[in-house]
Amino acid sequence: MKVAVSSTGNSLDSQVDPRFGRCQVILVVDTETLKMEALSNASIRVAHGAGVGTAQVVASKGINAVITRSVGPNAYNAPSVAGIKVYTGVNETVRDTVERLRRGEINETAGSSVGVITV
C-alpha cells in the first residue's frame, strides 16, 4: 500500500508532523518495501486552503491512505472524496507509524479530528 505521512523531516525516522495541511514534508511510503519519496509541502505558507492543497498533491500521487496526527474538515473531505483512507492520532516516528499501520493497530478516521472555529 502507498501511504502519505505528514512529517517533520525527510526520513522515516522523522516525527509525524501534528498538522496535515501545513506539515513540513509529505513522505510517500510503500508499506511493503519502506521505499519512500519526500515531497516539500508547498501549502505550508498559504493563507487559506492549506489542507485542500496538500490533499490535492497527495491524490495526484496515487496514494491509498493519509496518516497524520490531526486533520481539519476540509483536508479530511478532499482525500475521502478521492477514495483515500485517512488515519489520525499518531504521535511517533514515520517508521513506527507505518509499522503500526501494517500490524492493523491504527484505525481509519471517520471524520475531521479538528473542530471548525466560527466567529
C-alpha positions, 0 to 999 in steps of 0.5 A, spaced: 500 500 500 502 507 498 501 511 504 502 519 505 505 521 512 505 528 514 512 529 517 517 533 520 523 531 516 525 527 510 526 520 513 522 515 516 525 516 522 522 523 522 516 525 527 509 525 524 508 532 523 501 534 528 498 538 522 496 535 515 495 541 511 501 545 513 506 539 515 513 540 513 514 534 508 509 529 505 513 522 505 510 517 500 511 510 503 510 503 500 508 499 506 511 493 503 518 495 501 519 502 506 521 505 499 519 512 500 519 519 496 519 526 500 515 531 497 516 539 500 509 541 502 508 547 498 501 549 502 505 550 508 505 558 507 498 559 504 493 563 507 487 559 506 486 552 503 492 549 506 489 542 507 485 542 500 492 543 497 496 538 500 490 533 499 490 535 492 498 533 491 497 527 495 491 524 490 495 526 484 500 521 487 496 515 487 496 514 494 491 509 498 491 512 505 493 519 509 496 518 516 497 524 520 496 526 527 490 531 526 486 533 520 481 539 519 474 538 515 476 540 509 483 536 508 479 530 511 473 531 505 478 532 499 482 525 500 475 521 502 472 524 496 478 521 492 477 514 495 483 515 500 483 512 507 485 517 512 488 515 519 489 520 525 492 520 532 499 518 531 504 521 535 511 517 533 516 516 528 514 515 520 517 508 521 513 506 527 507 509 524 507 505 518 509 499 522 503 500 526 499 501 520 501 494 517 500 490 524 492 493 523 493 497 530 491 504 527 484 505 525 481 509 519 478 516 521 471 517 520 471 524 520 475 531 521 479 530 528 479 538 528 473 542 530 471 548 525 472 555 529 466 560 527 466 567 529 
